[in-house]
Amino acid sequence: MNSLLTYVSNLDRRVFTIDNLPEEVIAVVFAYVSRSPKGFRENLAKLLEEGQLQGVRAVSGDAGAERAQKIAGDFHERWVIGYGHSSVAEHAVVHVGIEGISRLASAELELGSRFNSFTEYSQRYQRPRRGAVYFPPELQRDPEALNLYKGLQDRAFDVYEALYEGLVGEFARRVPRRDGESERSHRIRVEKAAFEDARYALTLATLTNLGLTGNGRALRDAIVHLLSGPYAECRDLAVELAQEVAGRLPTLLRHISPSDYLRGLARTWAVGTHGQDSGGARSGPEVEWLSLPDYRESLVALVTGLWLAHGGYDFEEARRRAEGMDSEDLEDMIRLSWEKLTVHDHPHGAFKTVVYRILLRVSEANWHQLLRHNRGADFTYGVPGGAGGWVIPPRVEEAGLAGLLTDFLAYSDEVREKIRGLCPEAVPYCVTNAHRREVVMTVNLWELYHLINLRTSPEAQWDIRQAFEMIDRELRDRHPALIGGARRRSGVEAGPGVGR
């Protein structure tokens, strides 16, 4: 049994970590546990005794590792591919670095499965390098479109740099140093605030880097999503991702192909590409409630769930008791369920029973923020730039720089429409972070607690903070007892930004 210590952290405790095994082998031994009275360590010991894992190392490549991988492969062929037991694939996890893809592609990748985890290069805290832009290969077939596209991307960086310098100067004059803050720290704080607002001039073609951690099932879903989509860059990314991940999960990714269903659906519902008047500046995000559940029914559902979980009642008795209470008593009981929540707590799982549908008209900058740290919201989203209008950051207006940005945005709309007739594949990459799109968010109350808590904090980016302040205000007016514990970070000191 001591040889097991090569692969597990201990032999005698209930909880242990696993190491030095290929990911697919780990998934196989976990799967054995579901069909065997033995534990993970016992099943692993059995494989070792039989010599099936002889020679396996963390960095494999020897005969033992190849043999272990064949065992894993045979198992996955039978259970995951043959019988559709996809949950087995969730135990195989891979970490992937992805560099030099567009912001458009990074969003599509993040939308491929919400069970993947991402950390992405932040334009709020870093200054993109001039010329770090994706060029769709289709542009090569039309020199006029290529020149228009290049001119737009160059001008985007011109305006970005002008906004950045203007905002740095304005903030340096207007924002005093904090007590004990060095001149260098003050300068960094000012620069980061300038990055945050200057980036509204950048397009979705701007390159980004990200780190991805995903299990085999979620990675497969994301790759199929990219393969089945309309963007050549995303399809190429899917092929590269599958090739790299296959080195760690060869069987799980062996049968990946585009979804004929998804591609056929896109063709069936397509109404053709057409221009859309941007409509000029908007004040910021807009929120429209598509489905707001009945307040009393939601109170009853939540109290029923809490009693089912903790009251010792079966479901029918819990619901009968909840339905027999007046609304004020229901509200009082629900307040007890959230009044002691701290900043780092999550509400009870019963909060997931109350579901909302919200139409958001938000800037691309806001949309990318919304994708990050999403724990459970689902999105149906329009094409880039399809909602009309653009957002001008308030601090850009205050600094007297709004004209610079609006002139560029109007120019970008003109160029985009010219390119549409020459190379429609390049059109989405001409949309800027300031342009808005429409997004339908289906979200439960549990996830709204997470998003409101995170996105209304003082250090949150101003654009998405406005959106969730609007959502919070509306629900406090219409569903006060349900949402009352969501906003728990209002007292947190603002982070590196200025002028909040």
Secondary structure, 3 states (H helix, E strand, C coil): CHHHHHCECCCCCCCCCECCCCHHHHHHHHHHHHCCCCCHHHHHHHHHHCCCCCCCCCCCCCHHHHHHHHHHHHHHHHHHHHCCCHHHHHHCEEEEEEEEEEHHHHHHHHHCCCCCEEEECCCCCCCCCCCCECCCHHHHHCHHHHHHHHHHHHHHHHHHHHHHHHHHHHHHHHCCCCCCCCHHHHHHHHHHHHHHHHHHHCECCEEEEEEEEEEHHHHHHHHHHHHCCCCHHHHHHHHHHHHHHHCCCCCCCCCCCCCHHHHHHHHHHCCCCCCCCCCCEECCCEEEEEECCCHHHHHHHHHHHHHHHHCCCCHHHHHHHHHCCCHHHHHHHHHHHHCCCCCCCCCCHHHHHCEEEEEEEEEHHHHHHHHCCCCCCEEEECCCCCCCCEECCHHHHHCCCHHHHHHHHHHHHHHHHHHHHHCHHHHHHHCECCEEEEEEEEEEHHHHHHHHHHHCCCCCCHHHHHHHHHHHHHHHHHCHHHHCCCCCCCCCCCCCCCCC
